Amino acid sequence: MLTDAQTTSMAGMGQRAPGDEAPVVEVEGVRTRLGGRWVHDGVSFAVPRGQVAALIGGSGTGKTVLLREIVGLERPTEGRVRLFGEDLAAVTPARLNALRRRFGLLFQDGALFSNLSVAENVAAPVQERLRLSRELMCELVNLRLNLVGLPPETALKRPSELSGGMRKRAALARALALEPELLFLDEPTAGLDPIGGRDFDRTLRVLADSLGLTVLLTTHDLDTLYDLVDRVIVLHEGRVIADGPVEAVAQTEHEWIRSYFMSRQTG
Amino acid sequence: MSVVPSCPPDGLTQADGAEPTTLQRETAPRHCWLTTEDDGAVLHLTGQWVLDHLPELDAALKQQRIDPLRPLTLDGSRLGRLDSAGANRLIAHLEGLGLPFPNLRLSGFNPQAETLIRLVACRRSACAGPPLRRRGMRHALGWHVFKLGRAVVSGLAFIGQTGQAVAELMARPALLRTRELTVQMEMVGLRAIPIIVLMNWLIGVVFAYLLGIQVQKFGANVFVVDGVGLAITRELAPLITAVLVAGRSGAAFTAHLGAMKVNQEIDAIAVLGLSPWQVLVLPRILAIVLMLPLLTAVADVAGILGAALVADWHLGVTPTTFFDRLQERLPMQTVVFGLVKAPVFALAIGLIACHNGFAVQRDARSVGLNTTATVVYSIVAVILIDAAFAVAYPEIK
């Protein structure tokens, strides 16, 4: 639980003064050695507030590992990761947890708590933070489920009773529960049908615009890149080989990038 | 609209006919207050309309006397921060009063806040029913009765299917998965020997020591052999061994099969055209039925060795005397009786463990629940079966 002082200071930080702040996410010269090979060999980029950025790259290029390093679940072998301007290697565990309350993470397969219903999953982060009456909590849970497009009858189901796409939406509702400033999404549209995927992208776009939400996602979905994303960061063989708006990246002369963007026309 | 005061004067709430209490005067202006204009009422919003302040926002809204019959304008010109939880509370409250969102006018909001309000208004559903349900007494009772009934039916079905698999195996012995069977025999039998020996040796030591104190009072030291031999071979060794195996191998069966179920591996076996019973269940049940009597025999030896040690040290009964008297006083029948119980215990443990493994739902929680259930039920079953044997063959030679 947060003390009052912490909550107030966090609310204060949440006030978005434009232009006077460090990037929300900053990755600086990250190198990671896994299984005897350098998965990342000097990756650097920064995501400013309000931007929706996508990490793309072939399977095994370490997108998910990088995301785990950014949220502090793993440590890079070398290099530095800063969240909200704070170096993750230097913060205390308590400070790290305070930082973690300011972002939401959508895991690849949802990672919903299997002993709770969908509604309880969405309510869980809120219950840890503040005491709400039953009515307010119900209303809040309903809102979250509606925002991510889950039908109300799913609220009482357990995660094991949901389809893959539904589980993903429920997980997004949980990630949004505390009104995060920053959202990490690991493969958000994988497992959704194309219509649901585009709808999901639009919801994220509107939330990002209206909440000033910063989003960093990994994806394989070309449509997501064109619909949702402001900026694409391409990882290849441990390095960032292209970084910019999707149209510019698509024009880059690189074999992997060309075949990636060609896959839509031919496929 | 143009005549909006820069700060909320106290008198303004009275203009609406509301009686301002001290509470209202203190809290209401913090988040919202109401003014009347020529073309209807205006609800001015101020401060932080965010999740952290939700209870106060709710209270502040409930204090406003909003007339649903007059047009209402929302003024966001002094609004600090707005998030979806705050926007939702506002819209829900007004809707509850009979002022649906399309009838509201918005003024002075920054574009970001206005997009957010419109998104929330368009996505939220009026009343989706309570998503957090509390279970009543009747509901809980019915649920448990239904669950018990289902468990009985599925247990019987499991026994039936296992019986059918055994019949198939007898008709076609080639179906036997010898590799899996030997692996399981090693896991259940061989690897359990150290713990079984240690536990039963200790039980033998303790039992001989306590019994020794009693027989010493009568100077009948050598009678410790009669008591120890009977107790260990007939009751203690079979029971302790079965309980240990239930906790060790029973839990392992359930956890392994349950994790395979979660991973859809059992479905994969079925889709390959194999029977999960032949591949998974029968090797485990056969292994435990074959190994438990052997482990019990090991346990008998370990327990008696422990007792012989104490008899030598504590009671002055030399090993030669001890084993001579054991030969004389412990009939083979008693030892066999203890060993005959073992496969029956084993069958119960194996059936319970495999059934609970197959009954796992597709989530992590039920693996834990079913593993616990396996250990509890199989120990209960072992003790009940033991009681039935004791009643059926009460004579002790």
Interface residues (C-beta under 8 A of the other chain):
Chain A: T7 A11 G14 Q15 S114 N115 A119 E120 A123 V126 R129 L130 R131 L132 S133 R134 L136 M137 C138 E139 L140 V141 N142 L143 L145 N146 L147 G149 P152 A155 L156 R158 P159 S160 L176 L178 E179 V206 L207 D209 S210 L211 G212
Chain B: Q48 V50 L51 D52 L54 P55 D58 G80 R81 D83 S84 A85 N88 R89 A92 Q112 A113 T115 L116 L119 V120 R123 R124 S125 A128 G129 P130 P131 L132 R133 Q361 R362 D363 A364 R365 S366
